Amino acid sequence: MKKKILSLVTLCLMLFSNTNAQELKSPDGIFAMQFYLRDGGIPTYTLTYKGKEVIKPSKLGLELNSKKEDRSSLYDNFIIVGTTTDTFDETWQPVWGESKDIRNHYNELAVTLNQPSTDRQMLIRFRLFNDGLGFRYEFPQQKKLV
């Protein structure tokens, strides 16, 4: 009986952890990126190409280099406080180069995270192109960020 209850609880936790997953697809739909928080609020992403995993679950985060006795990190204990998506498509012409026109076309997912224990916020912006993935960390103005 205890094993059945433990199995049910584990299944519920797995289902709950996937409910906060955010998916982003490339404009042509060939790449798919998934962002979610692992147990402990650890920001994580994966990337698939034509349905095949090319980047296994990978943790995101930063360590802040402050006073030695007050070392802190932006690795875990996050909650998702907001997400936005956007699409961008423009063509521009370089002054010189191999191509006359260059297309800048991507889908974007911006995830705002909060670390309640430190009251810090961090935004991770993903851009998924037809030929790859990029992401960056953004930090809004805040008092608690050293």
Buried (B, 14 or more C-beta within 10 A) or exposed (E): EEEEEEEEEEEEEEEEBEEEEBEBBBBEEBBBBBBBBEEEBBBBBBBBBEEEEEEEEEEBBEEEEEEEEEEBEBBBBBEBEEBEEEEEEEEEEEEEEEEEEEEEBBBBBBBBBBBEEBEBBBBBBBBBBBEEBEBEBEEEEEEEBE
